[in-house]
Amino acid sequence: MSAYASRSEAATTAAQRPVGVALLGATGSIGTSALRVLERQQERFVPVAMTANGNLAALAEQVARFSPAYVGLVQDCPEAPGGWGRGPSCLVEAATHPDAQVVINAVVGAAGLPATLAALRHGKRVALANKETLVVAGDIVTRMAREHGGELVPVDSEHSAILQCLAGRQPHEVKRLILTASGGPFRTWPAERIAGATRADALKHPTWQMGSKITIDSATLANKALEVIEAHHLFGVPYDRIDVVVHPQSIIHSFVEFVDGSVLAQMGVPSMELPILYALTWPERVPDSGVPPFDPVALGGLTFEHVRHDAFPMLGLGIAAGRAGGAAPAVFNAANEVAVAQFLEGALHFSGIAERVDAALQELGRLPGDSLEALLAADAAARQHVQSRIARES
């Protein structure tokens, strides 16, 4: 009900030799957090392959520090060293590197899907921070893991929390999953003010330091919709038994309610280094000195609020797409990726993100999604749909 396999090579061989890790998206917020974890845990893990999208300077600095056997840059930069992999194929090359037993997929967007599938096809553990992988092709990805002996272990703090709460439990014992959301920078704003939010407003997340795309997704609550779809596929729980609650302090990362009425919650300081480490070592726990000690007295108080769906329509749109199935989740994700990029470029107002996504779902949400080819076609159609709207209006 959690990850696909009972025990990983990472847990059983760490005492003998460091486990090879491929890190996809090394220069992003998750990637840099992962490297801090790997550096502290160098007796257990060693980065053998690293990729980045286009941040050549940051990747070169990381390579000089960690000396991986394989390095790839997705954007074809003429200044990149000759021995590096180039283009999107470098993600798959890194994920299938023969010395990597674990793949940390921290790529942003649907671009991370081929690498996840390739790693699972080779029976590897995928520490998954690329939630779009499961949103776009959840059934295909989980089937690939089962059929080839691969593992999916979540890195998202909410799904890591659920995984920890479910330890040793059976599916029939679970009544409900409750994911927490910080509420983002607009938690207390009225809907009229949110509609006119600027790029600078939306990038001021109150709790987490993240990349721009995921920060905007947190501001719209699209990120939480993606996480609900991801939880459905990871844990096999129906959508009507997955809820979302706003928790501004981001200390409780998720709850699991069981059929006897008991509720377990996983708590921790808001640091992505905790779920990254657990994804590497699951089901084991190992000592780590990098996270500040937990001080419950210093917390003050923990509060919870209902989601204001009228002010944050992206959550409802995403969950409805998940329920609809087929290509609808892929359409939701692709349309959102393009609309967020347009907002960040100043070509779209904040409320236009939801408008563009809703229009794409109305037009394309019923496309078939029974194969990877069909899902990729729906993804491309949704991107074109949103891009063409901007072109017509400019």
N, C-alpha and C positions, 0 to 999 in steps of 0.2 A: 504493500500500500504506500510505500514511500519511494525508495530507489529500487532499481531493477538489478538485484543480485543480493546475496546474503552477506558477503564480506569481500573487501577489495584487496588487491595486491598491495595497495598503499598501506593498509593496516598490518598486513602479515609479513611484509619484507622490510619495513622501515628499520628494523634492528640490524639487518644485514648490510644494506646498501641504500644510498639515497634513491628515491623514486624520481624518475624523469618526468618533468612537467612541461607541457606546451602552453604558453600563455598568449592567447589571441586578444589583441587590444591592449598591449602592454603600457601604452602611454596615457590611457584614459584614467578616470578616477578609480575604477575597480582594478585596473591593471597595476597602477602604482601602489595601491593598497596590497594587492597580491604579492608584489615584489618585496614589500616590507615584511610580510609574513614569511615568504620563502627565505629571505635573508636570515631571519631569526631561527628558522627551522632547517638550516642548511645541512644538518646531519641527517635529516629525514628526506628532504626534497631538494632537487636541483633543476633550474630552468634549462631545458635543452633546446627549446625552440621558442622564438618570440616574434610577434608581428605587431605592426601599427598601421593605422590608416594612411596618414600623411605627415606626421610630426617627425621629420627626419632627424632634427637636432636632438630631441628627447630620446628617440630610439637609439641613436648612436651613443649617447651617454649611457643608457642602460646596457647596451651591448658591451661597452668597454668595462662596465662594472661586473657583469655576470658571465660573459663569454659563452653564450649559447652556441650549439653546433649549427643551428639553422636560424636565419633572420629573414623576415619578409616585410615588404612595404606594399600596401594595397595600391596606393597611387604611384604611378610610374614617374618617379622623380629622377631626372638625369644625374643629380649629384649623389645619388645613392651608390654605395660601393658595388663593384661588379659582381661580387659573390652572393649578393642578396637575391632572394626571390622577389619577383615583381608581379603586380596585378592581383586581382581577386583570387586567383588560383593559389596564391601563397598561403591563404588561410587553410585550405585543404592539405597542402603540403606540410604545413606545421602540425596540423591536427593528426596526421597519419605518420609523423616522424617515428621511425622504429624504436628510438630510445625513450619515447614519451609514453608512459603508462596512464597519465592523467592529463586531461585537456581542460584548462580554464578558459571558457568561452565568454569573454567580456566585450565582444563586438557589439556595436550599437545597430539595431535594426535587423531586418530580414536577411541582410547580407551574411549573418552568422549561421543560417540554416544549413548550407552545404557542408560546412566544417563539422557541425554537430553530427549530421548523418554519416559523414565519412569516419569520424572517430568511433561512433557506435558500431558501424559496420566492421571495424577492426577490433571490437570487443573492449574498447577503452572505457575508463571512467570519464564522464564529462561533468565537471563542476560548472553548472550552468548559471551564468549571469545574463545571458542573452535570452530574455523571456520571449522575444518574438519568435524564436525557434518553435516553441510549443503553441503559441498563438496561431501561427500560420499553418502548421502541419502537425498538430499534437498527436493525432492518431497514428500517423506515419512514423513519427519520431519514437513514440513509445513502443510501437511494434518492432521497429529496428532494434531497439535496446533489448527487447525480450528475445528476439530471434537470433541475435548474434552475441549474447552474453555481455553486452555493454551495460554501463550504469549511468543513470541520470541522478545527480545529487544537486539540489538547488543551492545557489549562492544568495539569492534574494533573502533579506533578513526575515521577511514574513514567512516564506516557505521553509527556510531553515528552522524557524521556530516551530512550525507545524511538524516537520520531520522529527524534531527533538521531543515534542509532546506525544507523538504517536509511537515512540519506541516500544516495541513489544506488543502493541495493540493490534487487534483484528478489525477488518473493515466493518463488520456488523456491530462493533462496539461504539462506533462514532456516530453521533447525532448531528453535529454541526461544526464547521470551521468558521472562525471569525478572524478576518484580516484587519489589522489596524492601519490607519492612514494618518499622517501628520496633519493633513488638511491643507498643506502648502501655504504659500504666502498670502492667499486670498481667503483664508478660513473665516475671517470675521467681516469680510467686505460684503456690502449688499450687491445683488446681482447687477444692478445698473452700473456700479463702479467697476466691477470685474470686466464688463463688456469693453470698457475703454482702457484696460490695463496696458501698460507699455512693456516693451522687451525688458527694460531694466527692472520694472516691477516684478515681472514673472520669474526673473532669474534670481530673486532674493529669497531662496529657500530658508525657512527658519531653523531647520534642524540639520540637514545633510549637505555636504559639499559634493556635488555631482557634476557630470557633463551637462552641456546646455540642453540637449534634446530631452534627456530624462528629467531635467529640472522643469522644463515646460510641461512635460507629461504629468509631473506631480502637481503643477499649478492647475491643470485642467481636470485632474483625477483620471485622465486616460491611463496613466501608469497603474492605477489600482484596478481598472477594468482588465488590463493585460494580466495582472497578477491573479485575478479571479479565474480567468480562462486557464492560466498556467496551473493554478491549484487544482482545477477540475481534472486536468490531464495527469498531473503528478500523482495525485492521491485517489483518483477514481471516485470523487464525491460529486453528486449531482449539483447543478447550479442552485436549485432551491434550498440546498443545505450549506451554502457558502454566503456569509454576510460580511459587510464592511462597516467598521465603526471608526470615527475620528478620535484620535488619541494624540493631542498636540505634543506631549513630552517625548514620544517615540522611545519609551522605555520598555513597554510590553509590545512585542513584535507580532504576536498572534495568539489566539486562544483556540483550544479544541474542547468542545463540549461532548461528553459521552452520554450514552443512552441511560445511564443510571443517575444523571443529573450532575455528576462531577465535572468540573472545568479545570483544565490545566492551561497555564500561560507560561511562555518563555520570556524572561526579562533579561536585559543587558544594556550597557551604555550604547548609545547610537554610534557604533563603529562597524564598518563593513569587514574589518579584519577578523572579527569573531566568526561570522558565517563562512568566510573564505577558508579559515583554518579548519572549521568543522567539515566543510565539503571535501577538503583534502584528506582528512583522517577518519571520517565516518566509517563505521560506527564507534570508533575509538575516540577518546579525548586525550590530548597531550598537553603538558605544561607549556605556557606561553607568557612571556613577560611584557608583551607589547600593549596590552589593553589596560587602561586604568582600573584599579579595584572598584568593585561595586559598593557604593555607600548608600543604603536605603534611607538613612536619616537625611542626607543631603538632597534627596529628591524633592522634599517638600510635600507635594501632592500629585496624584495621578488623576486626570480627568478624561471623560469620554463624552462624545456628542454624536448625534445622528448626522448622517450625510445630508446636506442640503441639495437634493437632486435638481431643484429648479435652477440653482446657481451653477451647478457643475454637471451639465447634461452628458458630458463624455463618458461618465461612469455608466449611466444607463444605456447609452448607445453601445458601449463595448460589451456589457453583459448580455444585452439582447442579441448581439451578433454571435456571442458564444452559444447561447441557447439555440439560435437558428441553425448553427453548424454549417456544413458545406463550405463554401468559399467565403461566407460572411466574415469570420474572424480575420481572414487574410485581407479582405477588402478594408475592414476597419483599420487594421494595422498599417497597410500601405497608404491609405488616404491620410491617416494621421501623420505618418512620417513626412509626406510631402507638404501638408498644411503647416506643420510645425516649422519646417524649413522655410516656408514662405513667410511665416510670422517672424522668424528670427532675421530674415532678410529685409523686413519692413514692407513686404508686399501684401500683407494680410493683417487685419485687425484681430485682436485676441478672440473675440466671439466668433470670428470667421472660421476658426479651426473646427469647432463643432458643426457649423453650418456646412462646411465642405465635406466633412466625414459623413454627416447625415445624408447629404445629397448623393454621395458615392454609394452608400448602402442602399438607398432607395432605388438606384439605377442598376447596381451590380450585385447586391447582396444575395440574390437567388442563383447566382452562377454555380455550376457543379464544383465540388471539391473532393471528388473520389479518387484523385491521383495527384502525385506531385506536379505533373505537368499542368493539370487543370488549376491547381492552387497557384502556381507561378504565373499562369496566364491571367488569373483573376487579380493577382498582385500587380502585374503590369498594367492591366486595364484600369485599376483604381488609381494608380499613379498618373496615368495619362488623363483620366477624368478630372482630377484635381488640377493638374497643370493646365489643362485646356480652359478651365474656368477662369484662371488668372489671365491667360492669353486673351480671352474674349473681352475681359473687363478692362484691360490696359489700353 
